[in-house]
Amino acid sequence: MFLVRLVYASRKSPDFNESDIEQLLASARKHNLANHVTGLLCFNRKYFLQCLEGSRARVNATYHNILNDPRHNDIVMLDYREVDSRKFDAWSMGYMPESSLTTPLNLRYSGTPEFDPYDMSGESAYQMMLELGATVPVI
Ligand SMILES: Cc1cc2nc3c(=O)[nH]c(=O)nc-3n(C[C@H](O)[C@H](O)[C@H](O)COP(=O)(O)O)c2cc1C
C-alpha cells in the first residue's frame, strides 16, 4: 500500500464563516481517523491550505470529497507524490489558525508577507506546513 502526500489550496466560499471551522474539523477528523488519513489544515479566513497523507486510495477518495465540497472553491492541487513516511502522523487533521501564519513565516516561504497559498509552490507550501507542525502547538 503506497503512502502519498497531497497538498492543495482553496478559497473559502462567501457563506463559510470562521465559526464553521470547528464543525468542518470535527467531520474531517472523524473521516480521517476511520481512513488512516493524517495531515494539517491552515486557514486565514480567506484561504485554505491543506496537506493530506495516507494510502493512495484513501487520500484520493478524501480529495474527491473535498473537491465536491461547496464550502470552498478555486481548488488547486499544489503537489501530489508518493512518500516513504508520514510527517503529520500525530494528527488526524491538525489545525493552524490565522494567528500561526505569521508575517516572517509567509515571507520565508512566499513572495508576500500575507498568507496566500496561491502564491506558493507546492514545495514551499509543504515546507511551511512542516515548520508549523514542528514549532507551533497544533490545535
Ligand atoms: C477546507 C476543507 C477541508 C476538508 N478536509 C477534509 C478532510 O481532511 N477529510 C475529510 O474526510 N473531509 C474533509 N473535508 C470535508 C469533505 O469535503 C466532505 O464534506 C466530507 O468528507 C463529507 O463528510 P460528511 O458527509 O460526513 O459531512 C474538508 C472540507 C473542506 C472545505
The ligand as an SDF file (V2000), in Angstrom:
LIG
                    3D

 31 33  0  0  0  0  0  0  0  0999 V2000
  -11.1870   23.0470    3.5490 C   0  0  0  0  0  0  0  0  0  0  0  0
  -11.7940   21.6840    3.7220 C   0  0  0  0  0  0  0  0  0  0  0  0
  -11.0310   20.6470    4.2380 C   0  0  0  0  0  0  0  0  0  0  0  0
  -11.5700   19.3720    4.4000 C   0  0  0  0  0  0  0  0  0  0  0  0
  -10.7940   18.3640    4.8780 N   0  0  0  0  0  0  0  0  0  0  0  0
  -11.2990   17.1240    4.9720 C   0  0  0  0  0  0  0  0  0  0  0  0
  -10.5010   16.0440    5.4300 C   0  0  0  0  0  0  0  0  0  0  0  0
   -9.3340   16.1980    5.7910 O   0  0  0  0  0  0  0  0  0  0  0  0
  -11.0780   14.8110    5.4860 N   0  0  0  0  0  0  0  0  0  0  0  0
  -12.3760   14.5940    5.1380 C   0  0  0  0  0  0  0  0  0  0  0  0
  -12.8300   13.4570    5.2110 O   0  0  0  0  0  0  0  0  0  0  0  0
  -13.1540   15.6020    4.7450 N   0  0  0  0  0  0  0  0  0  0  0  0
  -12.6480   16.8530    4.6390 C   0  0  0  0  0  0  0  0  0  0  0  0
  -13.4500   17.8790    4.2340 N   0  0  0  0  0  0  0  0  0  0  0  0
  -14.8950   17.6110    4.1000 C   0  0  0  0  0  0  0  0  0  0  0  0
  -15.2450   16.9260    2.8250 C   0  0  0  0  0  0  0  0  0  0  0  0
  -15.1560   17.8640    1.8170 O   0  0  0  0  0  0  0  0  0  0  0  0
  -16.6700   16.3620    2.9100 C   0  0  0  0  0  0  0  0  0  0  0  0
  -17.5310   17.3920    3.2940 O   0  0  0  0  0  0  0  0  0  0  0  0
  -16.8020   15.2740    3.9320 C   0  0  0  0  0  0  0  0  0  0  0  0
  -15.8790   14.2600    3.7120 O   0  0  0  0  0  0  0  0  0  0  0  0
  -18.2060   14.7010    3.8410 C   0  0  0  0  0  0  0  0  0  0  0  0
  -18.4980   14.1240    5.0550 O   0  0  0  0  0  0  0  0  0  0  0  0
  -19.9640   14.2520    5.7280 P   0  0  0  0  0  0  0  0  0  0  0  0
  -20.9610   13.9110    4.6510 O   0  0  0  0  0  0  0  0  0  0  0  0
  -19.9350   13.2860    6.8660 O   0  0  0  0  0  0  0  0  0  0  0  0
  -20.0860   15.6810    6.2150 O   0  0  0  0  0  0  0  0  0  0  0  0
  -12.9230   19.1540    4.0560 C   0  0  0  0  0  0  0  0  0  0  0  0
  -13.6810   20.1970    3.5460 C   0  0  0  0  0  0  0  0  0  0  0  0
  -13.1390   21.4570    3.3690 C   0  0  0  0  0  0  0  0  0  0  0  0
  -13.9820   22.5690    2.8130 C   0  0  0  0  0  0  0  0  0  0  0  0
  1  2  1  0
  2  3  1  0
  2 30  2  0
  3  4  2  0
  4  5  1  0
  4 28  1  0
  5  6  2  0
  6  7  1  0
  6 13  1  0
  7  8  2  0
  7  9  1  0
  9 10  1  0
 10 11  2  0
 10 12  1  0
 12 13  2  0
 13 14  1  0
 14 15  1  0
 14 28  1  0
 15 16  1  0
 16 17  1  0
 16 18  1  0
 18 19  1  0
 18 20  1  0
 20 21  1  0
 20 22  1  0
 22 23  1  0
 23 24  1  0
 24 25  2  0
 24 26  1  0
 24 27  1  0
 28 29  2  0
 29 30  1  0
 30 31  1  0
M  END
$$$$
